[in-house]
Amino acid sequence: MATVDPMTGLSIDEERQMAAVVSKNWWLLLVLGIVSMLAGIVIVLQPAGSTFVIAVILAIYLLISGIVGIVRAFGRGIPGGIRALYAISGVIGILLGGLMFRFGPEEKVEIFGIFVAVWFLFSGVLQLVSSSQLSEGKGWGIFSGIVYLLAGVVLIINPWAVGIFVWMAGIMLLVIGLFEIISAFQVKSLAKKAAA
């Protein structure tokens, strides 16, 4: 009988298949990390009043992040539950990014805050679940998942806090981008070790 990991509900063989798929697609994590960092830098450097520019940057980030999530969902060897989480996260990111282009710079701030909060909360759960699949570099994934969750909680509590959101979003994207880039190279290194 195959041993099952109580955290994931996956057998050792399924976890190895998942790790192999993730290691082949390490560049997706690198791309997402670079986009996250660039978006964070631009947001932090923008004056607090330029909400329209920030909304466009976040919309682009959400769209790219959503596309990456969907691409990851169709990777080979990913268990059904994780595949569904990636797909749902990707669809939510694309929908929110598309909706953001319809919002004016000063309009519907509360709705925008709540939508993004839900996306952050869902992405945080996804990050925590997917990081449990890694044998190394798990700490970075857990940390970024917690950052996503904290960002979601703050926006749920006060979706009107545009100024706080702008700075928090910029700093959060910088931190998450850095950890995603580090994680990408760790995954690539693990893939090389496994292939040797």
C-alpha positions, -999 to +999 in steps of 0.1 A: +000+000+000+013+034-010+022+059+018-001+090+018+011+124+030-016+135+055-010+172+046-017+168+009-036+135+007-012+125-021+009+094-023+047+096-024+047+089-062+021+116-068+041+141-048+072+132-069+052+136-101+040+170-089+076+181-080+088+170-115+061+190-132+068+221-111+106+217-117+101+216-155+080+249-153+103+268-130+106+296-155+068+304-150+076+312-113+106+333-124+084+353-149+057+359-123+084+370-098+099+395-122+064+409-131+056+411-094+088+430-086+084+454-116+048+461-106+058+467-070+086+491-079+063+512-102+035+513-075+059+523-047+074+551-069+041+565-080+026+593-060-004+583-039-028+603-060-022+585-093-049+558-087-056+554-124-020+544-132-020+520-102-053+505-112-039+498-147-007+483-133-027+461-110-051+451-137-021+440-159-006+421-130-038+403-123-042+394-160-006+380-163-009+362-129-042+347-140-027+335-173+002+319-155-022+302-131-042+287-160-010+276-177+002+259-145-032+242-142-028+224-175+007+211-166+011+173-168+011+152-137-007+177-115-033+161-092-069+172-098-074+192-066-042+213-072-051+216-109-086+230-099-070+255-075-046+268-101-074+270-127-098+289-104-071+312-092-062+319-128-098+326-139-103+349-108-071+368-117-082+373-153-117+383-144-105+408-118-079+422-142-105+426-169-130+443-145-103+467-134-101+482-169-138+491-165-133+509-132-126+546-133-097+561-112-120+572-084-150+548-089-160+517-071-130+517-047-149+496-022-159+469-048-123+469-062-109+465-027-132+436-019-125+418-052-088+421-048-091+410-011-109+379-022-083+372-049-054+377-023-071+354+002-076+327-024-041+331-038-027+329-003-045+296+003-033+283-031+003+294-023+003+276+011-012+244-004+012+243-033+043+251-012+035+221+009+044+200-022+080+212-021+107+194-001+131+224-002+122+261-004+090+255+014+095+284+038+095+310+010+062+297-004+046+296+031+058+332+038+044+345+005+011+327+011+009+344+045+017+378+029-012+372+004-035+363+033-026+393+053-031+416+024-065+401+018-075+405+055-065+441+055-085+449+024-116+430+037-115+450+069-110+484+051-115+483+013-115+521+012-080+524+025-066+533-010-034+549+004-026+520+026-035+496-001-012+513-026+018+512-004+010+477+010+004+464-026+037+478-038+057+465-009+039+432-010+045+427-047+082+435-042+085+410-014+065+383-032+084+389-065+117+385-047+106+352-030+091+339-063+124+346-081+144+329-053+119+299-054+122+296-092+160+292-089+156+268-060+132+247-080+155+248-110+184+237-088+163+208-074+155+197-110+192+196-119+199+175-088+171+151-096+183+148-132+219+140-121 
